[in-house]
Amino acid sequence: MAVEMCFLGKGFRCLVLFLFILQLFTPIFSIKRKLNLQEYLCPPKIQECKDKNISLVYVSAESADHDNVVHFVWSGFQGPSIINAYSEKLPEKHAKPGLNVKWENLFKNDTEGALEFTPKVDYITAFSLSSVLQFADPKDEIYFTKTGGVIEHNLRSVQWRKVILDKDNDNATFVGEFLGGTISFSCAAADHDDRDEEPPRPRYSSNSTRFTVNLSHLKTNSTDRLALEFVSVVKSEESMPSCSREFQSIDDEHSPGIFRTVVINNTYATYSSFISWKPVMYTKLDRGLKTQLPAFNYLYKNGKFEQTKISSKHCFHLTERKTLLPKIILGAMSKDIITYPIRLSSGQKKDGWYKATQLLSWSGQAGCGQPLFDSISKTLYITIIAGLGIPALIILGGFYCLAADLRKSLRATCKCKLVKVQRDV
């Protein structure tokens, strides 16, 4: 019996050692980048900027080996926007990446070249929140499907306050007066890959901007809901048609109840960019399960927006539609661009509509390359292995004990027969 217990003890110790090593092991795929955040203010001598808070925030994210740099431009002017640009090589080992803004050119009819990156970019895309839609839902049907009873509020006329910069944490927040309340647009960069601390806690990379849109205390009717419209912007001569796809995970440890991530992919040759988000919105700044609402996607096709369940099996090609873009995007990209619109709404029955909390919050990411997705966590691995490993050890130990007892019985029987034969002789 001592041998059997020794077998079980060794097996259990091996299992514990394996789980301990798994807990310590964390694969590192992060690209470390050096960040530099800078605000560019439109000079008051330019008539269009007089008595207005028109500015943009530029972030350079240079790789540690100086091999490449990702450029981000954030702005609220004429609509919340993010520009993502990628430069493959720096011209010199010690050259610094940068941005040159020609404000005079930015307000001309032809704005091309108003924003110039150093070094020259190899790939560039943009994201822009173009409008907020207010739609009546007196029957509490949730979905934004009817064309009647809809008011579209363009964000070009929002009066923005002075941008709030937090250079220590590489983020900026744009706040503006909108529909009797406020709209805020927060952007953040990171020098390494990690996971967001705030729900829905997605993973993020150093190649992306994390953004949050808050609609606070807007004046709406008692049974109104809100929807957002944003556009994905690409250069027409470079990109394949943008497409949307859903990615699923079996683990919701970090974002309880959320197993999906929606992604808009843009691809050109060996370059790519993305916009991604978890299909949820929140009704309070203190985010959690109690303040979480499901979000619904509406893709543009056949001349209208239709609620679309995005597939995880194949990529759904988006349909382009001309959209009036902020001049900052037009100044950074060529004239020949394509815009792909997407709409999002949220809600569930008996949630009290927007009026109940007077806040709607949505987060996502926009960046170069591919987004990082949720994978099975170490905790779930440990749970599965422990759940299967310990019973397996017990079963194997039981078989081992039975086999040992059987061997003993056979030996004893053989011994008895041998003694009997010797006596007969």
N, C-alpha and C positions, 0 to 999 in steps of 0.2 A: 504493500500500500504506500510505503514511503517513496518508492520509485514513481508511482503514479502521481502522487502529490508534487514530486519534484518536476515531473513533466508539465503539469498544469502551471506550476509556479514559474518555470522558465518561459512558457508560452505567454503568460500574462505579463511578465517583465518585458519581453520582446515587444508586445503590443503597446505597452505604456511608453517604451523608449521610442517606438515608431511615431506615436502620436505627439510626443514631445518634440521630436525632430521636425515633424510637419508643422507644428505650431510656430517653431522658430524660423522655418524656411519661408521667405517671402521673395518671389522672383521680382527682379527689378528691370523694367523695360523703359524707365523714364529717361527722357532726353532733358538734361539740365540746360537751362537757358539763363542768360544774363538779361535782365529787364531794365529798360529805361523809359520812364513815363514823363511826358511833357505836354503842357497845355499851350495851344496857339490861340491867341485872342485876336479877333478882327479889330483893327485899329479904328478909333472913332472918326478919323479923318475921312473914311469911306462913308458916303452918305447912307448906304444901306445898313451900316452898322451903328449909326449914331443913336445913342440912348437905347441900345439893345444889347443883350448878353449873347452875342454870337461867338462861339468858340468851338474848337475841336480838341480832342485829346489824342495824342499819338503815343503808341507804345512800340518800341523795338524789342524783339525777343531773339537775341543772338545766341547761337549754339556755343557750347563751351570750347569747341575746337575751331571756332570762327569759320566753319564750313558753310553755314547758311544762316539766314535770318528771316523771321516771320514779322511782318508789320501789321499792326492793328491801328485803325482810326475809328474813334468813337465820337458820335455827335448827336445832338438833339435837333439841330437846326433843320427846319422843313421836314422833320420826322425823325424819330430815333433810328440811327443807322450804325452799322458796323462794316468796315472794310477790312478784308483779309487779303494780304499780299505776301508772296513768297519769293525770296531771292536765293538762288542756288549757291552762288559764290560771292564772297566779298572781294573787291578788287585788290586790296592789299591786306596783309596780315593784321595790321594795326588800324585799318580804316574803320571809322565808326558809321553805323547805319544812321539814316536820318530822313527827314521830310522837309521839303521846301513848299511853303504855301504862298501862292500868288493871289492874295485876296482880291485885287482889282480884277483879275481875269475870272474869278469865281462868280462874279455878278454880271458878266457879259453873256450874250446869247450863246456864244461858243465858249464853253468852259473847259474844253479838253486841254490837259496839261497844266491846269491850275494847281494840282497836287502832284509833286514829283518826288519819288522815293530814291534813296541812295542805299545800296546799289540798285541798278535797274531791276525791276521785278520780272520774274519768269511766269508768274501766274497770279491772277487777281480775281476775286469775287466779292460780293457784298450781300448784306442782309439789311432790309429796311422795313420798319413797321409803318404802314401807309395810312391806316384808318382804324377807327373804332366804330363798330356798328351797334346800334341800339334797336332791338326788335321786340315787338309786343308779343307776349305769350300768355294771354288771359286764361287759356285752357290748360296751362301747365304741361305743355307737350314737350318741353325742353329743347327740341332740335330747331336749329335755324334753317328752315327749308323753304318757307314761303317768301315771295317777293314783296307782298304787301305788308304795310306796317313796319317798314324798315327805314331807319334814318342812318345815313352814312356820314360820319364826322371825320373829315380829312384832318390829318395831324400837321399839315404845313403851317397852319395859323396859330399853333400853340405859342404862348408867350413864356419863354424859358427864363428861369432865374440863373444866377451865377452858378456855374458847375461846382460841385463839392468834390474836391480831390483828396484822396488818402494815399499818398505816395508810399507810406510804410507797408500798405497791403495791396498796392498796385491796382487800385480801383477808383472809379469815378461815378458820380450820380448826377443825372440831369433831372431837374424838377420843373414842371411847368403848370401854368394855370389852364384848366380845361373843363368845360361844361359845368362851371360853378364849383368844381373841386380841383383835384390835382392829378397829374400823371407823372410818374417817376420812371426813369430808365437808368438802371445801374449796370455797370460793366466791370468785369474783373479779369485780370490776367494772372498767370502763375508761372513760376520759374521751373516747376517740376510737375510730374503727373501725380494726381492724388484723388481724393473723394471729397465732394462738397459736404460741409458740416450741416447745412440746412436742408430739410426735406424738399424734394424727394431724394436727396443725397446721391446724385449721379456721379460716376467717375468722370474726371476731366484730364486733359493733357496740356502740356506747355505750348501746344500749337493752337490753342483755342481761347476764345473769349466766352466767359460765362455771363449771361445777362438775365435781368429780372425786370419785368414790367408790372407796375402797380397802378391800378385805377382806384382812386380814393375819393369818396364823398361826391361822386358825380350826381348831377340833378337828373333823375329819371322818373318815369311813371311807376306806379306801384307794382305792375306786373311785367315790367321790362327786364329783358336779359341783355347781356353784352357779348359781342364777338369781336375778335381781333383779325385784322387782315395784314399779312406781311408778304414781302416778295423776296425771292431768291434771284440775285442779279449775276449774270455771267456775260463774258464777251462772246459775241456770236461767232467770230472767226476761229475760236479756240475750242469750244466745248461741245461735247455730245449732249443730247437732250437730258435735262435733269430728271431724276426719278426719285420716287419715294418708296421706302420699305420699312417694315417693322421688324425689330429684333427682339427675341424673347429670351427670358432667363427662367430657370426653375427655382432660383433662390431669391427671396425677397427680404433677406435679413436687414439690409440697409434701407430699403424703401418698402415697408410693409404693405402688402396688397397690390403692389405695382410690379408687374413682371414684364412690362413692355417698354421699348424705346422706339420712337418714330424718328426716322432719318431722311433728310433730303440730301441726295448725293449729286455732286457736280464733278465731271471728269473731263480731263483733257490730256492726251498722251500719257505721260507717267505722273502727272499732277492730279490732285483731287482736292475737293473741299466739301464741307458739310454744314448743315443746320440740324440739330437734334434736340429732342425734348421728350420728357416723360408725359404721357397723356393725362395729366391732371392739372387742376388749378386750385388755388386756395382762397378762402374767404376771410382770412385774418393774417396779420403779419406774423403772429405766433403760429407757425405751421405745424400741423399734426393730422392724425387720422380724422379727428372730429371736424376739422376745417377743410378737408380735402374733397374736391368734386371731380368727377370724371370729365375729361375734355374730349371733344369730338372734332374730327377733321373734315374739311370741305374742300375738295379739289376742283379746279376749274376745268371743265370739259364741255364741249358742245355749246359754247357760248354762255354757260352759267355755272354756278357753284353747286356741287352735289355732295351730300354727305357720303363719305367714302370710307369703307373699312380697309385700311391699308394692309396688304398681305405680307406675311413673313416668308413666303415661298418664292416670290418673284418681285422684281422692281416695277413699279407703276410709273410710266413716263408721264411727266407733267406737260400741260398745254400752256404755251406762252400767251400773254396778254399785255398790251402796252399799258404802262403805268407811269405816271408823272413822278420822277424821282428827285430826291434832294440834290442840290447843286454840288454838294461835297462828293457824292458818288459819281456824278457826271464829270467832275473835275479830275477824278482819279482814274476813270476808265475811259475807253474810247467811245465814240458815238454809236458804234455798232454793238449794241448790247441787247440781251434778251432778258425779260422779266417773267418769272413764274410766280403767280399769286397763290397763296394758301390762306384759308380762313379757319379759325378755331373758335369754338364756343364751349361752354361748360354748364353743368347743372344737374340736378336730380329732382324728382317730384317732391313737392312739399318742402323745398328748401327755402321758400320765402322770397325767391327771385333775388336780383341784385340789391333791392331795397333793404333786405333783412340785415345785411352786414355793411353795405355800402363800401365794400372793398373786393377787388378781384386781382389776384396775383398769379403771374405765369413766369416760368423760368425756362431757359434753354441754353444752348451753346452754338457758337458759330466759329468755324476754324478751318485750318488747312489740314490735308491728310484725311484720316479716318477717325471717328470718335472711339472712345474707349467704352466697352460694354461691361455690364455686370456679368460675373462668372460665379461658379460655385465657390463659396467662401470656405476658409479653413475650418470655421466652426461647423459648417454643414458636413465637410469631409470627415472631421473628427467624430461627429454624431453618427454618420453612416458607418464609418469603420468600427467605432466602438460598439454600435448597435448590432453589427453583423459579426464583428471579430470575437467578442466575448461569448455569445452563444455558440459560435463555431468552435471555440476552444473547449467549451463545456461538452459539446457533442463529441469532438475528437477525443477529449479526455475520457468520456464515458466509454467510447469504443476501445480505447487503449486499456482501460480498466477491465472491460469484459474480456478482451483478448488475453490480458495477463492472467485473469482468473481461470479462463479456459485452459491456458497453458499449464497452470498449476494443477488443475483437475486432471488433465491428461497425464502429466508427470506422475501424480499420485496414483492414478489407475495403473499405469505401466509398472510402477514400483511394486504395487500390491500383487500384480500378476507374476512379476519376476520372483517375488518372495514365495508365492504359492508353488510355482514350478520347482524352485529349489527344494522346498519341503517334500514335494512328491518324489523327487529324485532321491 
